[in-house]
Amino acid sequence: MLESDRVILRNISISDVNDEYYQWLNDPENNSGLAKDHYSIEEIKKYVSEKSIQKDCYFFAIIDKEKQKFIGTVKLDNFDPKAYHMEFGILIGDKNYHGKSYGKEVCTLVLNFAFQTLNLNKVWLAVYENNIAAQKLYKKLGFEVEGIQKKHVVKNNQFFDKILMAIFKDQWIKNKK
């Protein structure tokens, strides 16, 4: 479990897969950065079940500390044991928490965990070009663009670039000072 001023990150469980989570993943505003446009409840349950028991996957439910409310998910996945890096992903699903720096707070918690506890060398992610808010957040945190896959994804019958970004441990430590 990880904790900050406003959030608790605890291991996600199958009991977190409820109607609200289902609606988050199927909301066009929320899923603009996801691979698919629609997820069934069965697909979500299967995904959470598989990721929950997967070695070297850290999949957390984001909980509003004050209200004890499930507001999203965050994970580190795809561990490379030679290069010591992992893929990062976050979803603040509850729109009442958008634009209030919860994403930054959660990202900071997870990056501290990644670099201090897991001793990773690098954390990387993929963000679609249409997700401007996420790109701004990642840049503020110190992520840099490593590459662009042109017209790599289709959302609403429109092609978008997939932007690969990363931050290294030494950069994260430097930025914190």
N, CA, C and O of each residue as an XYZ file, in Angstrom:
708
protein
N       0.843     -1.183      0.000
C       0.000      0.000      0.000
C       0.886      1.243      0.000
O       1.868      1.318      0.738
N       0.529      2.209     -0.829
C       1.224      3.486     -0.901
C       0.234      4.576     -0.510
O      -0.971      4.451     -0.730
N       0.761      5.639      0.069
C      -0.139      6.663      0.597
C       0.472      8.048      0.449
O       1.679      8.230      0.603
N      -0.387      9.025      0.145
C       0.001     10.435      0.094
C      -1.029     11.228      0.896
O      -1.816     10.653      1.649
N      -1.020     12.527      0.734
C      -1.963     13.365      1.485
C      -3.426     13.030      1.183
O      -4.258     12.980      2.088
N      -3.731     12.801     -0.103
C      -5.133     12.625     -0.484
C      -5.511     11.247     -0.979
O      -6.698     10.938     -1.078
N      -4.535     10.407     -1.294
C      -4.865      9.101     -1.873
C      -4.139      7.953     -1.193
O      -3.078      8.107     -0.589
N      -4.761      6.808     -1.323
C      -4.160      5.534     -0.928
C      -4.141      4.675     -2.185
O      -5.125      4.616     -2.922
N      -3.029      4.020     -2.421
C      -2.945      3.047     -3.504
C      -2.850      1.680     -2.864
O      -1.898      1.385     -2.141
N      -3.846      0.842     -3.134
C      -3.834     -0.521     -2.600
C      -3.988     -1.480     -3.758
O      -4.468     -1.105     -4.827
N      -3.580     -2.716     -3.544
C      -3.709     -3.718     -4.598
C      -5.159     -3.794     -5.058
O      -6.086     -3.850     -4.251
N      -5.326     -3.793     -6.361
C      -6.677     -3.901     -6.910
C      -7.168     -5.331     -6.714
O      -6.373     -6.270     -6.664
N      -8.471     -5.483     -6.604
C      -9.045     -6.831     -6.478
C     -10.255     -6.948     -7.396
O     -10.774     -5.953     -7.902
N     -10.677     -8.151     -7.591
C     -11.821     -8.408     -8.459
C     -13.078     -7.697     -7.935
O     -13.966     -7.352     -8.715
N     -13.152     -7.482     -6.621
C     -14.318     -6.782     -6.058
C     -14.364     -5.306     -6.475
O     -15.400     -4.655     -6.335
N     -13.247     -4.781     -6.984
C     -13.236     -3.403     -7.484
C     -13.892     -3.297     -8.856
O     -14.235     -2.199     -9.294
N     -14.066     -4.409     -9.526
C     -14.681     -4.400    -10.861
C     -16.195     -4.333    -10.660
O     -16.872     -5.342    -10.462
N     -16.688     -3.106    -10.719
C     -18.111     -2.857    -10.499
C     -18.665     -2.031    -11.658
O     -17.960     -1.758    -12.629
N     -19.928     -1.638    -11.547
C     -20.564     -0.872    -12.623
C     -19.853      0.450    -12.887
O     -19.735      0.886    -14.033
N     -19.382      1.081    -11.819
C     -18.691      2.361    -11.976
C     -17.398      2.189    -12.773
O     -17.133      2.967    -13.689
N     -16.602      1.192    -12.439
C     -15.351      0.910    -13.155
C     -15.658      0.584    -14.625
O     -14.978      1.065    -15.532
N     -16.673     -0.224    -14.839
C     -17.119     -0.567    -16.191
C     -17.444      0.705    -16.985
O     -17.031      0.843    -18.136
N     -18.183      1.630    -16.367
C     -18.571      2.870    -17.045
C     -17.356      3.751    -17.343
O     -17.294      4.378    -18.400
N     -16.385      3.803    -16.415
C     -15.159      4.578    -16.668
C     -14.477      4.112    -17.937
O     -14.115      4.911    -18.800
N     -14.305      2.776    -18.036
C     -13.561      2.221    -19.164
C     -14.313      2.347    -20.481
O     -13.710      2.254    -21.550
N     -15.599      2.553    -20.416
C     -16.406      2.663    -21.627
C     -16.855      4.094    -21.916
O     -17.642      4.324    -22.834
N     -16.366      5.038    -21.149
C     -16.644      6.456    -21.364
C     -15.657      6.975    -22.414
O     -14.447      6.874    -22.213
N     -16.141      7.522    -23.516
C     -15.241      7.990    -24.581
C     -14.189      8.994    -24.103
O     -13.069      9.008    -24.613
N     -14.540      9.820    -23.142
C     -13.564     10.794    -22.611
C     -12.449     10.078    -21.846
O     -11.279     10.442    -21.963
N     -12.808      9.077    -21.076
C     -11.817      8.323    -20.300
C     -11.017      7.354    -21.156
O      -9.819      7.184    -20.929
N     -11.641      6.722    -22.122
C     -10.934      5.670    -22.851
C     -10.237      6.161    -24.112
O      -9.819      5.359    -24.947
N     -10.111      7.479    -24.250
C      -9.418      8.013    -25.427
C      -7.960      7.564    -25.470
O      -7.349      7.549    -26.538
N      -7.404      7.200    -24.328
C      -6.029      6.733    -24.276
C      -5.900      5.228    -24.190
O      -4.797      4.712    -24.009
N      -6.995      4.521    -24.315
C      -6.975      3.064    -24.217
C      -7.066      2.427    -25.601
O      -7.520      3.047    -26.563
N      -6.629      1.191    -25.675
C      -6.555      0.493    -26.964
C      -7.921      0.259    -27.592
O      -8.057      0.307    -28.815
N      -8.929      0.007    -26.770
C     -10.258     -0.318    -27.300
C     -11.260      0.764    -26.928
O     -11.024      1.568    -26.025
N     -12.374      0.770    -27.634
C     -13.452      1.711    -27.333
C     -14.483      1.136    -26.371
O     -15.217      1.878    -25.718
N     -14.535     -0.199    -26.288
C     -15.529     -0.827    -25.410
C     -14.952     -2.073    -24.757
O     -14.265     -2.871    -25.393
N     -15.246     -2.217    -23.484
C     -14.814     -3.373    -22.698
C     -16.037     -3.979    -22.024
O     -16.855     -3.255    -21.456
N     -16.167     -5.292    -22.081
C     -17.252     -5.959    -21.358
C     -16.832     -6.143    -19.905
O     -15.642     -6.100    -19.591
N     -17.785     -6.343    -19.038
C     -17.484     -6.572    -17.620
C     -16.642     -7.845    -17.459
O     -15.785     -7.922    -16.579
N     -16.894     -8.835    -18.314
C     -16.126    -10.082    -18.265
C     -14.670     -9.842    -18.646
O     -13.768    -10.393    -18.016
N     -14.430     -9.020    -19.675
C     -13.055     -8.681    -20.079
C     -12.317     -7.958    -18.958
O     -11.142     -8.227    -18.709
N     -12.996     -7.051    -18.293
C     -12.380     -6.282    -17.209
C     -12.029     -7.206    -16.053
O     -10.933     -7.128    -15.499
N     -12.959     -8.079    -15.691
C     -12.703     -9.031    -14.600
C     -11.522     -9.937    -14.928
O     -10.663    -10.178    -14.079
N     -11.483    -10.430    -16.140
C     -10.387    -11.304    -16.559
C      -9.055    -10.555    -16.486
O      -8.066    -11.091    -15.985
N      -9.031     -9.335    -16.979
C      -7.813     -8.526    -16.986
C      -7.334     -8.275    -15.554
O      -6.159     -8.478    -15.247
N      -8.232     -7.839    -14.690
C      -7.870     -7.567    -13.292
C      -7.389     -8.842    -12.614
O      -6.394     -8.818    -11.891
N      -8.077     -9.950    -12.837
C      -7.672    -11.232    -12.243
C      -6.269    -11.629    -12.686
O      -5.437    -12.013    -11.865
N      -6.014    -11.536    -13.978
C      -4.703    -11.926    -14.511
C      -3.593    -11.015    -14.004
O      -2.536    -11.493    -13.592
N      -3.824     -9.721    -14.032
C      -2.799     -8.767    -13.605
C      -2.556     -8.848    -12.093
O      -1.438     -8.625    -11.629
N      -3.590     -9.161    -11.342
C      -3.475     -9.233     -9.884
C      -2.534    -10.335     -9.417
O      -1.913    -10.217     -8.361
N      -2.428    -11.398    -10.192
C      -1.566    -12.514     -9.780
C      -0.258    -12.576    -10.567
O       0.598    -13.421    -10.305
N      -0.118    -11.676    -11.527
C       1.078    -11.669    -12.364
C       2.290    -11.181    -11.564
O       2.251    -10.146    -10.899
N       3.356    -11.963    -11.654
C       4.597    -11.582    -10.990
C       5.130    -10.306    -11.651
O       5.027    -10.136    -12.866
N       5.689     -9.431    -10.851
C       6.282     -8.184    -11.341
C       5.277     -7.252    -12.008
O       5.633     -6.496    -12.912
N       4.030     -7.306    -11.567
C       3.022     -6.340    -11.985
C       2.473     -5.703    -10.714
O       2.037     -6.401     -9.798
N       2.497     -4.408    -10.666
C       1.974     -3.668     -9.515
C       0.764     -2.896    -10.007
O       0.888     -1.864    -10.666
N      -0.422     -3.421     -9.670
C      -1.688     -2.876    -10.159
C      -2.474     -2.416     -8.947
O      -2.875     -3.221     -8.106
N      -2.691     -1.103     -8.871
C      -3.301     -0.500     -7.686
C      -4.653      0.132     -7.992
O      -4.874      0.677     -9.073
N      -5.548      0.046     -7.017
C      -6.765      0.850     -7.008
C      -6.389      2.179     -6.361
O      -5.688      2.207     -5.349
N      -6.853      3.269     -6.944
C      -6.626      4.604     -6.380
C      -7.842      4.932     -5.521
O      -8.977      4.936     -5.997
N      -7.578      5.206     -4.248
C      -8.655      5.462     -3.290
C      -8.538      6.880     -2.747
O      -7.475      7.286     -2.278
N      -9.633      7.631     -2.811
C      -9.685      8.938     -2.158
C      -9.647      8.670     -0.655
O     -10.545      8.034     -0.103
N      -8.609      9.156     -0.013
C      -8.358      8.868      1.401
C      -9.511      9.346      2.305
O      -9.960      8.620      3.192
N      -9.967     10.557      2.065
C     -11.004     11.137      2.918
C     -12.349     10.421      2.763
O     -13.011     10.118      3.756
N     -12.749     10.152      1.521
C     -14.057      9.552      1.252
C     -14.012      8.032      1.169
O     -15.054      7.381      1.096
N     -12.794      7.459      1.182
C     -12.630      6.005      0.998
C     -13.351      5.541     -0.261
O     -14.067      4.539     -0.264
N     -13.137      6.310     -1.340
C     -13.824      6.061     -2.607
C     -12.816      5.647     -3.676
O     -11.761      6.265     -3.820
N     -13.149      4.601     -4.419
C     -12.361      4.105     -5.542
C     -12.525      5.084     -6.703
O     -13.641      5.292     -7.180
N     -11.410      5.697     -7.169
C     -11.506      6.738     -8.198
C     -10.720      6.420     -9.471
O     -10.823      7.147    -10.459
N      -9.939      5.343     -9.456
C      -9.169      5.027    -10.647
C      -8.186      3.904    -10.407
O      -8.212      3.242     -9.369
N      -7.314      3.698    -11.390
C      -6.306      2.647    -11.298
C      -4.964      3.168    -11.799
O      -4.892      4.127    -12.567
N      -3.911      2.509    -11.343
C      -2.559      2.829    -11.803
C      -1.746      1.545    -11.743
O      -1.959      0.707    -10.867
N      -0.804      1.393    -12.685
C      -0.001      0.170    -12.645
C       1.379      0.363    -13.242
O       1.617      1.224    -14.088
N       2.261     -0.471    -12.764
C       3.578     -0.685    -13.350
C       3.573     -2.120    -13.832
O       3.185     -3.020    -13.087
N       3.998     -2.350    -15.067
C       3.864     -3.660    -15.681
C       5.003     -3.871    -16.675
O       5.778     -2.953    -16.941
N       5.100     -5.063    -17.214
C       6.077     -5.401    -18.253
C       7.516     -5.157    -17.800
O       8.278     -4.448    -18.458
N       7.866     -5.747    -16.686
C       9.212     -5.606    -16.119
C      10.260     -6.243    -17.022
O      10.105     -7.377    -17.475
N      11.322     -5.497    -17.272
C      12.469     -6.018    -18.009
C      13.598     -6.221    -16.998
O      14.181     -5.246    -16.525
N      13.915     -7.485    -16.660
C      14.899     -7.756    -15.604
C      16.338     -7.425    -15.977
O      17.196     -7.330    -15.099
N      16.610     -7.250    -17.253
C      17.974     -6.874    -17.658
C      18.163     -5.357    -17.649
O      19.162     -4.854    -17.133
N      17.219     -4.646    -18.209
C      17.337     -3.192    -18.326
C      16.683     -2.447    -17.151
O      16.810     -1.228    -17.033
N      15.991     -3.185    -16.296
C      15.340     -2.616    -15.124
C      14.403     -1.456    -15.460
O      14.549     -0.348    -14.944
N      13.452     -1.736    -16.326
C      12.418     -0.741    -16.606
C      11.052     -1.411    -16.596
O      10.927     -2.628    -16.734
N      10.025     -0.568    -16.425
C       8.638     -1.026    -16.431
C       7.773      0.000    -17.146
O       8.119      1.176    -17.253
N       6.636     -0.490    -17.632
C       5.648      0.373    -18.285
C       4.681      0.914    -17.233
O       4.287      0.204    -16.307
N       4.310      2.179    -17.393
C       3.419      2.878    -16.473
C       2.078      3.142    -17.153
O       2.033      3.427    -18.350
N       0.986      3.047    -16.394
C      -0.336      3.397    -16.903
C      -1.218      3.892    -15.777
O      -1.167      3.364    -14.666
N      -2.024      4.898    -16.052
C      -2.913      5.475    -15.040
C      -4.259      5.827    -15.663
O      -4.342      6.225    -16.825
N      -5.306      5.671    -14.866
C      -6.644      6.110    -15.247
C      -7.322      6.696    -14.017
O      -7.620      5.981    -13.061
N      -7.562      7.995    -14.049
C      -8.438      8.605    -13.038
C      -9.818      8.529    -13.672
O     -10.188      9.368    -14.493
N     -10.568      7.517    -13.282
C     -11.840      7.227    -13.930
C     -12.973      8.134    -13.503
O     -13.816      8.506    -14.320
N     -13.000      8.492    -12.235
C     -14.067      9.342    -11.703
C     -13.809     10.776    -12.146
O     -12.841     11.399    -11.711
N     -14.665     11.296    -13.002
C     -14.467     12.629    -13.585
C     -14.507     13.751    -12.545
O     -14.010     14.848    -12.802
N     -15.086     13.490    -11.388
C     -15.090     14.500    -10.326
C     -13.678     14.791     -9.824
O     -13.455     15.781     -9.127
N     -12.734     13.936    -10.175
C     -11.346     14.089     -9.726
C     -10.431     14.586    -10.840
O      -9.226     14.722    -10.630
N     -10.979     14.857    -12.008
C     -10.183     15.380    -13.119
C      -9.845     16.846    -12.853
O     -10.648     17.587    -12.286
N      -8.658     17.249    -13.266
C      -8.260     18.650    -13.169
C      -7.976     19.134    -11.758
O      -7.943     20.341    -11.517
N      -7.773     18.224    -10.832
C      -7.542     18.606     -9.427
C      -6.215     18.081     -8.898
O      -6.021     17.969     -7.688
N      -5.312     17.762     -9.805
C      -3.949     17.299     -9.483
C      -3.877     15.921     -8.830
O      -2.846     15.562     -8.259
N      -4.952     15.150     -8.905
C      -4.881     13.779     -8.386
C      -3.931     12.938     -9.244
O      -3.176     12.119     -8.721
N      -3.973     13.145    -10.555
C      -3.080     12.405    -11.441
C      -1.627     12.653    -11.087
O      -0.837     11.712    -11.011
N      -1.270     13.900    -10.872
C       0.113     14.241    -10.509
C       0.503     13.598     -9.183
O       1.605     13.068     -9.044
N      -0.391     13.644     -8.223
C      -0.124     13.066     -6.902
C       0.095     11.558     -7.000
O       1.014     11.017     -6.384
N      -0.748     10.886     -7.775
C      -0.629      9.434     -7.948
C       0.655      9.097     -8.707
O       1.387      8.187     -8.318
N       0.926      9.822     -9.780
C       2.146      9.578    -10.559
C       3.389      9.739     -9.688
O       4.315      8.933     -9.774
N       3.412     10.760     -8.862
C       4.550     11.000     -7.975
C       4.738      9.838     -7.008
O       5.860      9.379     -6.795
N       3.644      9.365     -6.426
C       3.715      8.209     -5.529
C       4.296      6.989     -6.227
O       5.180      6.318     -5.693
N       3.796      6.708     -7.419
C       4.221      5.511     -8.146
C       5.662      5.648     -8.636
O       6.414      4.674     -8.603
N       6.052      6.818     -9.082
C       7.434      7.007     -9.537
C       8.415      6.902     -8.366
O       9.501      6.344     -8.518
N       8.043      7.430     -7.214
C       8.896      7.249     -6.025
C       9.039      5.762     -5.699
O      10.138      5.290     -5.407
N       7.935      5.032     -5.750
C       7.949      3.588     -5.508
C       8.835      2.881     -6.541
O       9.631      2.008     -6.193
N       8.689      3.261     -7.796
C       9.438      2.630     -8.883
C      10.943      2.823     -8.717
O      11.719      1.880     -8.875
N      11.345      4.040     -8.401
C      12.770      4.340     -8.352
C      13.416      4.080     -6.994
O      14.593      3.725     -6.928
N      12.665      4.252     -5.920
C      13.248      4.061     -4.587
C      13.082      2.643     -4.065
O      14.025      2.068     -3.521
N      11.897      2.075     -4.223
C      11.632      0.738     -3.685
C      12.027     -0.361     -4.674
O      12.717     -1.313     -4.308
N      11.587     -0.224     -5.922
C      11.883     -1.251     -6.924
C      13.264     -1.067     -7.556
O      13.778     -1.970     -8.217
N      13.852      0.097     -7.348
C      15.176      0.420     -7.889
C      15.228      0.306     -9.410
O      16.227     -0.144     -9.971
N      14.147      0.718    -10.073
C      14.128      0.702    -11.529
C      15.072      1.761    -12.082
O      15.373      2.753    -11.418
N      15.530      1.536    -13.295
C      16.362      2.505    -13.993
C      15.501      3.457    -14.826
O      15.858      4.617    -15.031
N      14.354      2.943    -15.305
C      13.535      3.711    -16.238
C      12.073      3.313    -16.092
O      11.755      2.149    -15.850
N      11.195      4.289    -16.241
C       9.754      4.054    -16.333
C       9.312      4.668    -17.657
O       9.622      5.822    -17.955
N       8.588      3.887    -18.439
C       8.144      4.366    -19.749
C       6.641      4.216    -19.887
O       6.001      3.500    -19.117
N       6.088      4.896    -20.873
C       4.650      4.846    -21.116
C       4.362      5.151    -22.571
O       5.228      5.607    -23.318
N       3.145      4.892    -22.946
C       2.643      5.271    -24.269
C       1.414      6.145    -24.052
O       0.541      5.817    -23.247
N       1.355      7.243    -24.767
C       0.209      8.152    -24.689
C      -0.168      8.533    -26.113
O       0.700      8.745    -26.960
N      -1.462      8.617    -26.368
C      -1.926      8.963    -27.709
C      -1.906     10.481    -27.882
O      -2.087     11.230    -26.922
N      -1.686     10.914    -29.108
C      -1.546     12.346    -29.371
C      -2.800     13.145    -29.009
O      -2.708     14.345    -28.752
N      -3.951     12.508    -28.984
C      -5.183     13.218    -28.641
C      -5.361     13.410    -27.136
O      -6.319     14.056    -26.712
N      -4.466     12.866    -26.328
C      -4.556     13.003    -24.874
C      -3.578     14.094    -24.414
O      -2.530     13.811    -23.834
N      -3.947     15.327    -24.686
C      -3.088     16.490    -24.434
C      -2.836     16.684    -22.934
O      -1.709     16.967    -22.529
N      -3.868     16.537    -22.120
C      -3.707     16.741    -20.666
C      -2.677     15.772    -20.094
O      -1.840     16.166    -19.282
N      -2.733     14.513    -20.510
C      -1.776     13.523    -20.013
C      -0.360     13.875    -20.461
O       0.581     13.777    -19.675
N      -0.206     14.282    -21.714
C       1.116     14.658    -22.212
C       1.708     15.802    -21.384
O       2.886     15.770    -21.026
N       0.894     16.805    -21.084
C       1.365     17.942    -20.273
C       1.802     17.480    -18.886
O       2.839     17.909    -18.381
N       1.011     16.609    -18.276
C       1.350     16.093    -16.953
C       2.671     15.337    -16.992
O       3.549     15.571    -16.162
N       2.810     14.436    -17.951
C       4.029     13.634    -18.031
C       5.255     14.518    -18.249
O       6.309     14.266    -17.664
N       5.132     15.539    -19.072
C       6.259     16.456    -19.300
C       6.603     17.213    -18.022
O       7.778     17.407    -17.711
N       5.577     17.644    -17.276
C       5.823     18.323    -15.987
C       6.578     17.429    -15.019
O       7.416     17.900    -14.250
N       6.278     16.143    -15.061
C       6.930     15.184    -14.172
C       8.357     14.846    -14.618
O       9.119     14.245    -13.862
N       8.711     15.230    -15.834
C      10.062     14.984    -16.329
C      10.175     13.924    -17.403
O      11.280     13.618    -17.852
N       9.047     13.350    -17.830
C       9.084     12.387    -18.922
C       9.501     13.101    -20.207
O       9.153     14.260    -20.431
N      10.248     12.393    -21.036
C      10.656     12.927    -22.330
C      10.203     11.981    -23.435
O      10.101     10.769    -23.243
N       9.936     12.567    -24.587
C       9.514     11.766    -25.742
C      10.714     10.964    -26.246
O      11.790     11.510    -26.490
N      10.501      9.659    -26.394
C      11.541      8.771    -26.937
C      11.253      8.373    -28.380
O      12.159      7.991    -29.121
N      10.009      8.464    -28.765
C       9.672      8.097    -30.137
C       8.195      8.278    -30.400
O       7.391      8.421    -29.479
N       7.858      8.269    -31.663
C       6.461      8.419    -32.078
C       6.152      7.355    -33.120
O       6.870      7.203    -34.109
N       5.080      6.630    -32.880
C       4.583      5.674    -33.862
C       3.451      6.389    -34.604
O       2.371      6.602    -34.054
N       3.712      6.747    -35.833
C       2.787      7.557    -36.628
C       1.503      6.802    -36.972
O       1.531      5.646    -37.395
N       0.374      7.496    -36.776
C      -0.947      6.953    -37.127
C      -1.066      5.497    -36.694
O      -1.439      4.626    -37.480
N      -0.746      5.257    -35.446
C      -0.628      3.895    -34.913
C      -1.932      3.361    -34.321
O      -2.128      2.148    -34.239
N      -2.817      4.260    -33.911
C      -4.079      3.834    -33.293
C      -5.255      4.536    -33.970
O      -5.117      5.613    -34.550
N      -6.405      3.895    -33.875
C      -7.629      4.467    -34.433
C      -8.629      4.641    -33.297
O      -8.951      3.695    -32.577
N      -9.109      5.858    -33.156
C     -10.163      6.168    -32.187
C     -11.226      6.968    -32.939
O     -10.915      7.960    -33.598
N     -12.462      6.537    -32.838
C     -13.563      7.212    -33.536
C     -13.267      7.404    -35.022
O     -13.478      8.483    -35.576
N     -12.782      6.355    -35.647
C     -12.476      6.348    -37.080
C     -11.430      7.393    -37.488
O     -11.393      7.826    -38.640
N     -10.589      7.788    -36.539
C      -9.533      8.751    -36.826
C      -8.201      8.164    -36.366
O      -8.127      7.563    -35.295
N      -7.159      8.332    -37.159
C      -5.830      7.838    -36.809
C      -5.111      8.828    -35.905
O      -5.192     10.041    -36.098
N      -4.398      8.282    -34.904
C      -3.607      9.105    -33.990
C      -2.224      8.498    -33.811
O      -2.041      7.284    -33.897
N      -1.258      9.369    -33.562
C       0.092      8.918    -33.241
C       0.120      8.377    -31.818
O      -0.617      8.835    -30.944
N       0.982      7.399    -31.611
C       1.247      6.850    -30.281
C       2.626      7.380    -29.873
O       3.626      7.116    -30.541
N       2.662      8.123    -28.783
C       3.885      8.776    -28.331
C       4.484      7.959    -27.192
O       3.816      7.690    -26.193
N       5.732      7.570    -27.345
C       6.442      6.820    -26.315
C       7.263      7.805    -25.493
O       8.050      8.579    -26.038
N       7.072      7.768    -24.175
C       7.769      8.681    -23.276
C       8.419      7.883    -22.159
O       7.998      6.769    -21.846
N       9.452      8.468    -21.562
C      10.139      7.785    -20.464
C      10.805      8.791    -19.540
O      11.063      9.939    -19.904
N      11.072      8.318    -18.335
C      11.873      9.069    -17.369
C      12.835      8.078    -16.720
O      12.483      6.936    -16.425
N      14.057      8.552    -16.507
C      15.089      7.727    -15.886
C      15.244      8.099    -14.422
O      14.941      9.220    -14.014
N      15.719      7.147    -13.644
C      15.892      7.330    -12.208
C      16.718      8.576    -11.899
O      16.325      9.382    -11.056
N      17.849      8.743    -12.568
C      18.702      9.896    -12.258
C      17.995     11.219    -12.557
O      18.188     12.198    -11.836
N      17.179     11.256    -13.613
C      16.410     12.465    -13.944
C      15.345     12.720    -12.885
O      15.145     13.864    -12.476
N      14.664     11.677    -12.438
C      13.632     11.814    -11.408
C      14.239     12.377    -10.114
O      13.678     13.282     -9.497
N      15.368     11.837     -9.724
C      16.031     12.302     -8.495
C      16.464     13.765     -8.653
O      16.291     14.573     -7.741
N      17.018     14.088     -9.801
C      17.453     15.481    -10.082
C      16.257     16.428    -10.039
O      16.348     17.506     -9.453
N      15.137     16.040    -10.651
C      13.937     16.884    -10.694
C      13.346     17.101     -9.304
O      12.779     18.160     -9.034
N      13.470     16.122     -8.427
C      12.900     16.228     -7.075
C      13.668     17.247     -6.227
O      13.115     17.835     -5.298
N      14.953     17.451     -6.559
C      15.778     18.404     -5.792
C      15.536     19.778     -6.228
O      16.140     20.710     -5.696
